[in-house]
Amino acid sequence: MGAEDQGEENRTYPIHIGNTTIRFDDPVQTAETIMIEAGTDEDKTDQKWLYALEGKNKPKDTQFEDSDTVDLSDENRKFFRIVPKGSGRS
C-alpha cells in the first residue's frame, strides 16, 4: 500500500524529524504545523527554527520561520530538524 500506488487524491507526504515520521495529506504546510505535529508546544513555535535537511551534496539546509510555508512535494523536503532560535545554528 505504498503512496506511489495510490491515486493522486489519496497521496500522503511523509516527513522525518528525528525518530518520528509524520504523514500529511496536503503537501503545503506551515512550519508551525509541522513543528506542532512533531511535538513542539504550540506557544513555543515562534522560538524555534524548522530546518529542511538538504543532504551532503547541497550547499546548506533551508531554514523556516513558524509562519513560513513548506512544500512537502519538493524532493528536498523529507528530513527536518527543529532547533531553538539563538542556538548558534544558521
C-alpha positions, 0 to 999 in steps of 0.5 A, a space after each residue: 500500500 505504498 503512496 506511489 500506488 495510490 491515486 493522486 487524491 489519496 497521496 500522503 507526504 511523509 516527513 522525518 524529524 528525528 525518530 518520528 515520521 509524520 504523514 500529511 495529506 496536503 503537501 503545503 504546510 506551515 512550519 508551525 504545523 509541522 513543528 506542532 505535529 512533531 511535538 513542539 508546544 504550540 506557544 513555543 513555535 515562534 522560538 524555534 527554527 524548522 530546518 529542511 535537511 538538504 543532504 551532503 551534496 547541497 550547499 546548506 539546509 533551508 531554514 523556516 520561520 513558524 509562519 513560513 510555508 513548506 512544500 512537502 512535494 519538493 524532493 528536498 523536503 523529507 528530513 527536518 530538524 527543529 532547533 531553538 532560535 539563538 542556538 548558534 545554528 544558521 
